[in-house]
Amino acid sequence: MWHNYLKEYFEASHNLQLQFIRENIELLQKVIDMTIATLENGNKILVAGNGGSAADAQHFVAELVGRFMKDRRGLPAVALTTNTSTLTALANDYGYEQVFAHQVESFGKEGDLLYLISTSGNSPNLLEAAQVARKMGIKTVALLGKGGGKLKHVVDIALIVPSNCTPHIQECHVVIYHSIAGAVERHFFGDDN
């Protein structure tokens, strides 16, 4: 009953991932190098997103702090999406646009790297966080879709999935941050499994 739908869905997701890497391999390598340099310099990774992208922020951080493919020491990374008391206090006291910017001010320092994950690139709270990061000397990388939105103009590097389909953009984002986590892990801990 669902055979054709499932085949088409999986093929569309797979083809989008291949298109992304063909068009962005050099840029993705720059992001990996930036991430490695951040960690080598004793700095940390901050990650933020909304909705499904909040879950992706937490997933990415888990791969860095915990493990990706091998048992090893953790790497310093923080998801700015996880503390509900902080998120709700900041939203209540300062407005939802400030929930990530205020945390960047609190936890970030010059030399850190902020990842922003958004399918649209137009989330006001991510735009605010990017602007605060820039003022603080924190580099920014955005994982985006739908042309990149406003966020592509205010980050250091924008990795834009060439699609308007939110689920497929999110699926490609997972592959992107998994590839980053894998490369970072190989750099610091070797490539043996």
Long-range contacts (C-beta under 8 A, 24 or more apart in sequence): 12-165, 12-168, 13-167, 13-168, 13-171, 13-172, 16-161, 16-162, 16-163, 16-165, 16-168, 16-171, 16-172, 17-171, 17-172, 17-175, 19-162, 20-161, 20-162, 20-172, 20-176, 23-162, 24-159, 24-160, 27-157, 27-159, 28-159, 28-176, 28-179, 28-180, 30-157, 31-141, 31-157, 31-159, 31-180, 32-179, 32-180, 32-183, 32-184, 34-113, 34-139, 34-141, 34-156, 34-157, 35-113, 35-141, 35-180, 35-184, 36-183, 36-184, 36-187, 36-188, 38-111, 38-112, 38-113, 38-139, 39-75, 39-76, 39-184, 39-188, 41-111, 42-111, 43-76, 43-109, 43-111, 43-112, 43-113, 44-76, 44-77, 44-78, 44-112, 44-113, 45-75, 45-76, 45-77, 45-78, 45-112, 45-113, 45-114, 45-115, 46-77, 46-78, 46-80, 46-103, 46-104, 46-107, 46-108, 46-112, 46-113, 46-114, 46-115, 46-138, 47-77, 47-78, 47-79, 47-80, 47-81, 47-114, 47-115, 47-116, 47-117, 48-79, 48-80, 48-81, 48-100, 48-103, 48-114, 48-115, 48-116, 48-117, 48-125, 48-126, 48-129, 49-81, 49-116, 49-117, 49-118, 49-126, 50-81, 50-118, 50-123, 50-125, 50-126, 52-119, 52-166, 52-170, 53-117, 53-118, 53-119, 53-143, 53-170, 53-173, 54-79, 54-81, 56-117, 56-143, 56-170, 56-173, 56-174, 56-177, 57-81, 57-115, 57-117, 58-82, 59-174, 59-177, 60-115, 60-117, 60-177, 60-180, 60-181, 63-177, 63-178, 63-181, 64-181, 64-184, 67-185, 68-178, 68-181, 68-182, 68-184, 68-185, 69-182, 69-185, 69-193, 70-185, 70-189, 70-192, 70-193, 72-185, 72-188, 72-189, 75-184, 75-188, 78-107, 80-104, 80-107, 80-129, 96-124, 96-125, 97-124, 97-125, 97-128, 98-125, 98-128, 99-125, 100-125, 100-126, 100-128, 100-129, 101-125, 101-128, 101-129, 101-131, 101-132, 103-129, 104-129, 104-132, 104-133, 104-136, 104-138, 105-132, 105-136, 108-132, 108-133, 108-136, 108-138, 109-136, 109-138, 110-136, 110-137, 110-138, 111-137, 111-138, 112-138, 112-139, 113-138, 113-139, 113-140, 113-141, 114-138, 114-139, 114-140, 114-141, 115-140, 115-141, 115-142, 115-143, 115-177, 116-140, 116-141, 116-142, 116-143, 116-151, 116-155, 117-142, 117-143, 117-173, 117-177, 118-142, 118-143, 118-144, 118-145, 118-149, 118-151, 119-144, 119-145, 119-146, 119-166, 119-169, 119-170, 119-173, 120-144, 120-145, 120-146, 120-149, 121-145, 121-146, 121-147, 121-148, 121-149, 121-150, 121-151, 121-152, 121-158, 121-160, 122-149, 122-150, 122-151, 123-151, 126-151, 127-151, 127-154, 130-154, 130-155, 143-173, 143-176, 143-177, 144-169, 145-169, 145-172, 145-173
